[in-house]
Amino acid sequence: MNALDGIRVLDLSRVLAGPWCTQTLADLGADVIKIERPGTGDDTRTWGPPFLKDGEGRDTAEAAYYLGTNRNKRSLTCDIARPEGQALVRELARHCHVFVENFKVGDMARYGLDYASIRAINPAIVYCSVTGFGQTGPYRERAGYDYAVQGMGGLMSITGERDDLGGGPQKVGVAVADLFTGMYSSVGILAALRHAERTGEGQHLDMALLDAQVAMLANLGANYLVSGKVPGRAGNAHQNIVPYQVFEVAPAADGSKDHVILAVGNDGQFAKFCQVAGRPELAADPRFTRNQDRVRNRGELVPLLETILKSRGKADWLAALEAAKVPCGAINNLAEVFADPQVRARGMVHQWQHPLAGPMNLVASPIKLGGTPVRTDLPPPLLGQHTEEVLREVLGWDDARIASLRAQEVI
């Protein structure tokens, strides 16, 4: 069994935040029915290249972007702009525990698919709305996209190299505002499901990218609220811990620059580092003994460490530091990530059987449950692949009724 066996999710979301949420629920065993527009489907199906190759090596219509966020789901096509399509979604909602949508504020009400309408036919349903700025507040009607929210939510102001080193604001390499909103949404849904099981009452989750981004400021948000000082960009260094950053080491065999991450988290680890580096006196220096001293004297300590780290190569440093239990690491490209023996041992790549491509590797869920393992049986679906299957299984429709809606291009 899977943890969420018996939970059915009606997923009217697309692109990233909503689908990331529902993919997590699907991994945990929920039956996620992805509602897509006939003919086009989720926008991310076309967000390529790269596209999945078929058995002959030709591009399919399945973009890698779409494949990365829709595993373990079933796809049903339905035109919700049509009254017949709206009626179909409402009928499906009677048989679901969760409803997820990420339309603009007010759009679902125009279709008769808002929380009040769905709750009227299924009082126990957990209804999750994902928007850029939420259902309330002065920005509620704005379209909110990850890039803009990373800027508005403060993340770009603290990401990137320092201004005095020629830096500027920088977005994160993946859409973290979307991804964390999806994760927070899945947590909220699970909590609301627990409440519904106890009371029979569903509820409306109002999830916003900006809210999630502000929450993700974590220690830097707390730094500002406690001190009143606006933090700036620190590049690859840490605002509150020293030394905790990237250092250049001796050049690689081909003469190119090489680097390691040194992540000293406490004073004991700093003393161990100094032993490995052959400079034990640094740990005894009152300017550097405690972390708070090292933070205050960052400008004096870091240049010393930069010189020390350049004296040896990456492999030498990593081996010595790991042996001394000093946190450190390499900076891997994605080829190195997926070849890493730890990544392989943890099963973070799984092979699915795709109907167009045959064997297909994708990233697997990181959730490791001892008694209820995550699902790995459904590859990301083709557009409308399960339309008839769902209508027969969930609603008990016969061939004639399905054919009628298909003829009208509702499905």
C-alpha positions in Angstrom: 0.0 0.0 0.0 0.9 3.7 -0.4 0.3 6.3 2.3 -2.4 8.1 0.4 -4.2 5.1 -1.1 -7.9 5.9 -1.4 -7.4 9.7 -1.8 -8.5 11.1 -5.1 -7.2 14.5 -6.3 -8.8 16.6 -9.0 -6.0 18.7 -10.4 -6.9 21.7 -12.5 -3.4 23.3 -12.1 -0.7 23.7 -14.7 2.9 24.8 -15.2 4.7 24.3 -11.9 3.5 25.3 -8.4 0.2 23.4 -8.6 1.6 20.4 -10.5 4.5 20.1 -8.1 2.1 19.9 -5.2 -0.1 17.3 -6.9 3.0 15.3 -8.0 4.0 15.0 -4.4 0.5 13.7 -3.5 0.6 11.3 -6.5 4.0 10.0 -5.3 2.5 9.3 -1.9 -0.2 7.2 -3.6 -3.1 9.6 -4.3 -5.0 9.1 -7.5 -4.4 12.4 -9.2 -6.6 13.2 -12.2 -5.0 16.0 -14.2 -7.6 18.0 -16.1 -6.1 19.5 -19.3 -7.3 21.5 -22.2 -8.2 19.4 -25.2 -5.7 19.7 -28.0 -3.0 21.6 -26.0 -2.9 20.5 -22.4 -0.6 21.9 -19.8 1.5 24.8 -21.1 4.7 23.0 -20.1 4.2 20.2 -22.6 5.6 22.6 -25.2 8.3 24.2 -23.1 11.3 22.8 -24.9 13.6 21.7 -26.3 14.6 19.3 -24.9 11.8 17.0 -25.9 11.5 13.3 -25.1 12.8 11.2 -28.0 10.7 8.3 -29.4 12.1 4.8 -30.3 13.4 6.2 -33.6 15.2 9.1 -32.0 12.7 11.7 -33.1 11.3 14.5 -30.9 7.9 13.7 -29.4 5.5 16.4 -28.1 6.5 15.8 -24.5 8.9 18.4 -23.2 11.3 17.5 -20.5 9.9 20.3 -18.4 6.4 18.7 -18.4 7.9 15.2 -17.7 9.7 16.5 -14.6 6.5 17.5 -12.7 3.7 15.2 -13.7 4.7 11.6 -12.8 2.2 9.2 -11.3 -0.9 11.1 -12.6 -3.7 10.4 -15.0 -4.7 12.9 -17.7 -8.2 13.7 -18.7 -9.0 16.3 -21.3 -11.9 18.7 -20.6 -12.9 22.1 -21.9 -14.0 23.9 -18.8 -15.0 27.0 -20.8 -18.0 25.0 -22.0 -21.0 24.4 -19.7 -20.8 20.7 -20.4 -17.1 20.7 -19.3 -17.9 22.6 -16.1 -20.7 20.1 -15.3 -18.2 17.2 -15.9 -15.7 18.7 -13.4 -18.4 19.2 -10.8 -19.5 15.6 -11.2 -15.9 14.4 -10.8 -15.5 16.7 -7.7 -18.3 14.7 -6.0 -16.0 11.7 -6.0 -12.8 13.5 -5.0 -11.2 14.4 -1.7 -9.0 17.2 -3.0 -9.4 19.9 -5.6 -6.4 21.9 -6.8 -6.5 24.9 -9.1 -4.1 27.8 -10.0 -6.3 30.1 -12.1 -6.5 33.8 -11.6 -8.6 35.1 -8.6 -12.2 35.0 -9.7 -11.8 32.7 -12.7 -13.2 29.6 -11.0 -16.3 31.5 -9.9 -17.0 32.4 -13.6 -17.0 28.7 -14.4 -19.0 27.7 -11.4 -16.0 25.8 -10.0 -15.0 28.0 -7.1 -14.8 26.7 -3.5 -18.4 27.7 -2.6 -19.8 25.9 -5.7 -17.7 22.7 -5.1 -18.3 22.7 -1.4 -22.1 22.8 -2.0 -21.8 19.4 -3.7 -19.0 18.0 -1.6 -18.7 19.6 1.9 -15.7 17.4 2.9 -13.5 18.5 -0.1 -10.2 20.1 0.5 -9.9 22.9 -2.1 -6.5 24.4 -2.7 -6.1 27.7 -4.7 -2.6 28.6 -5.8 -2.0 32.1 -7.0 0.8 34.6 -7.1 -0.4 36.9 -4.4 -3.4 35.1 -2.7 -7.1 35.7 -2.6 -6.9 38.9 -0.5 -4.8 42.0 -0.4 -4.1 44.8 -2.9 -2.2 42.5 -5.3 -4.8 39.8 -5.4 -5.7 40.3 -9.1 -2.1 40.5 -10.3 -0.6 37.7 -12.3 2.3 36.4 -10.2 5.2 34.5 -11.8 8.2 32.9 -10.0 10.8 35.2 -11.5 8.9 38.4 -10.4 8.1 36.9 -7.0 11.8 36.0 -6.4 12.4 39.7 -6.9 9.4 41.1 -5.0 9.9 38.6 -2.1 13.5 39.7 -1.4 15.3 36.6 -2.6 17.1 38.3 -5.4 18.3 41.0 -3.1 20.3 38.4 -1.1 21.3 36.2 -4.0 24.3 37.0 -6.1 27.8 38.3 -5.6 28.5 41.3 -3.4 28.2 44.7 -5.1 31.9 45.6 -4.2 33.0 42.5 -6.1 31.0 43.4 -9.2 27.9 41.5 -8.4 24.2 42.2 -8.8 20.8 40.7 -8.0 20.5 37.1 -9.2 17.6 34.7 -9.4 18.0 31.1 -8.3 18.6 28.6 -11.0 15.3 26.8 -10.6 11.9 28.3 -9.9 12.0 28.0 -6.1 9.0 30.3 -5.4 6.9 27.9 -7.4 8.5 24.8 -6.0 8.2 25.8 -2.3 4.6 27.0 -2.8 3.9 23.5 -4.2 5.6 21.9 -1.2 3.8 24.1 1.3 0.5 23.4 -0.5 1.0 19.6 -0.2 1.6 20.0 3.5 -1.5 22.2 3.9 -3.6 19.7 2.0 -2.4 16.8 4.1 -3.3 18.8 7.3 -6.7 19.7 5.9 -7.4 16.0 4.9 -6.6 15.0 8.5 -9.2 17.6 9.7 -11.7 16.4 7.2 -11.3 12.8 8.3 -12.0 13.8 11.9 -14.9 16.2 11.3 -16.3 15.7 7.8 -15.5 19.3 7.0 -13.4 20.4 4.1 -11.8 23.8 3.8 -10.2 26.3 1.4 -6.5 26.6 1.3 -5.4 30.1 0.0 -1.7 29.5 -1.1 0.4 32.4 -2.6 3.8 32.4 -4.2 4.7 35.7 -2.4 3.7 34.2 1.0 5.9 31.2 0.4 8.8 33.3 -0.8 8.7 35.5 2.3 8.6 32.4 4.5 11.6 31.1 2.7 13.7 34.0 3.7 14.3 32.0 6.9 17.2 33.2 9.0 17.8 36.3 6.8 14.2 37.3 7.3 14.7 36.8 11.1 18.0 38.7 10.9 16.2 41.8 9.5 13.2 41.6 11.9 15.5 41.3 14.9 18.1 43.8 13.9 16.4 46.2 11.6 19.4 46.0 9.3 18.7 45.1 5.6 21.0 42.2 4.6 22.8 42.5 1.3 24.2 39.9 -1.1 27.0 37.7 0.2 27.8 35.7 -2.9 28.8 32.2 -2.0 29.4 33.2 1.6 27.1 32.8 4.6 25.7 35.8 6.4 26.0 34.3 9.9 28.7 31.7 9.7 32.4 31.9 8.8 34.1 30.1 7.0 31.1 28.9 5.1 31.6 29.6 1.4 33.3 28.5 -1.8 37.1 28.7 -2.0 39.4 28.4 -5.0 41.9 25.6 -4.7 45.0 24.7 -6.7 44.2 24.4 -10.5 42.8 21.2 -11.9 45.0 18.9 -14.0 44.1 20.7 -17.2 45.0 24.0 -15.7 41.4 25.3 -15.2 40.3 26.8 -11.9 38.9 24.4 -9.3 36.9 25.0 -6.1 35.6 23.4 -3.0 32.9 24.3 -0.6 34.0 24.7 3.0 31.1 24.6 5.4 32.4 25.0 9.0 29.4 25.0 11.3 30.9 25.3 14.7 34.1 26.2 16.6 35.2 22.6 16.9 35.0 22.1 13.2 37.1 25.2 12.7 39.8 23.9 15.0 39.8 20.6 13.0 40.1 22.5 9.7 43.0 24.5 11.1 44.7 21.2 12.0 44.2 19.8 8.5 45.4 23.1 7.0 48.6 23.0 9.1 47.7 26.3 10.8 46.5 25.3 14.3 47.4 28.8 15.6 44.4 30.3 13.7 42.0 28.5 16.0 43.7 29.9 19.0 43.7 33.5 17.7 41.1 35.4 19.7 39.9 37.1 16.5 38.9 33.7 15.1 38.3 31.3 18.0 34.5 31.7 18.2 32.1 31.9 15.2 30.9 35.4 16.3 34.5 36.5 16.3 35.1 35.0 12.8 31.9 36.8 11.5 33.1 40.1 12.9 36.6 39.6 11.5 35.6 38.0 8.2 37.6 40.6 6.3 40.8 39.5 8.0 40.2 35.7 8.1 38.9 35.0 4.6 42.0 36.3 2.7 44.2 34.1 4.9 42.0 31.1 4.1 42.0 31.9 0.4 45.8 31.7 0.3 45.8 28.5 2.4 43.2 26.7 0.2 45.1 27.5 -3.0 48.0 25.5 -1.8 46.4 22.1 -2.4 44.2 20.5 -5.0 40.5 19.7 -4.7 40.8 15.9 -4.3 43.5 16.4 -1.6 41.4 18.9 0.4 38.2 16.8 0.2 39.9 13.6 1.3 41.6 15.3 4.2 38.6 17.3 5.4 36.2 14.4 5.1 38.6 12.3 7.1 38.7 15.0 9.8 34.8 15.3 9.8 34.9 18.8 8.5 31.9 19.6 6.3 33.0 20.2 2.7 32.0 19.3 -0.8 32.6 19.6 -4.5 30.6 21.7 -6.9 29.1 19.2 -9.4 27.6 19.7 -12.7 24.4 17.7 -13.4 26.3 14.9 -15.2 28.4 14.5 -12.1 25.3 14.7 -9.8 23.6 11.8 -11.6 26.8 9.8 -11.7 27.4 10.3 -8.0 27.4 7.0 -6.1 25.4 8.4 -3.2 22.7 9.7 -5.6 22.6 6.3 -7.2 22.5 4.4 -4.0 19.6 6.5 -2.8 17.6 5.7 -5.9 17.1 9.3 -7.0 16.8 8.3 -10.6 14.0 5.9 -11.6 13.2 4.3 -14.9 9.7 4.5 -16.2 8.2 2.8 -19.3 6.8 5.6 -21.4 4.3 4.7 -24.2 6.3 6.7 -26.8 9.9 6.3 -25.7 10.0 3.0 -23.8 12.5 3.1 -20.9 12.8 6.7 -19.7 14.9 8.0 -16.7 13.5 10.7 -14.5 14.2 12.1 -11.0 12.4 10.1 -8.3 10.7 11.4 -5.2 13.1 12.0 -2.3 10.5 10.8 0.3 11.6 7.6 1.9 8.8 6.0 3.9 9.6 2.7 5.6 6.2 1.0 5.4 4.4 2.8 2.6 6.9 3.5 -0.2 6.2 6.1 -2.9 4.7 5.2 -6.2 6.8 4.6 -9.3 4.3 3.0 -11.6 2.8 5.8 -13.8 5.0 7.8 -16.2 3.9 11.3 -17.0 0.7 10.8 -19.0 0.1 11.6 -22.6 -2.5 14.3 -23.2 -5.9 12.8 -22.5 -4.4 9.3 -22.1 -6.8 8.3 -19.3 -10.0 10.3 -20.3 -12.2 7.3 -21.0 -10.6 5.2 -18.2 -11.5 7.8 -15.6 -15.0 8.5 -16.9 -15.8 4.8 -16.8 -14.1 4.0 -13.5 -15.0 7.1 -11.5 -18.4 8.1 -13.0 -19.6 4.8 -14.5 -20.2 6.3 -17.9 -20.9 4.1 -20.9 -19.5 4.3 -24.4 -22.4 6.3 -25.8 -22.2 9.1 -23.2 -18.4 9.4 -23.7 -18.8 9.4 -27.4 -21.3 12.2 -27.2 -19.0 14.5 -25.3 -16.1 13.7 -27.6 -18.2 14.5 -30.6 -18.9 17.9 -29.0 -15.2 18.4 -28.4 -15.8 18.8 -24.7 -13.3 16.0 -24.0 
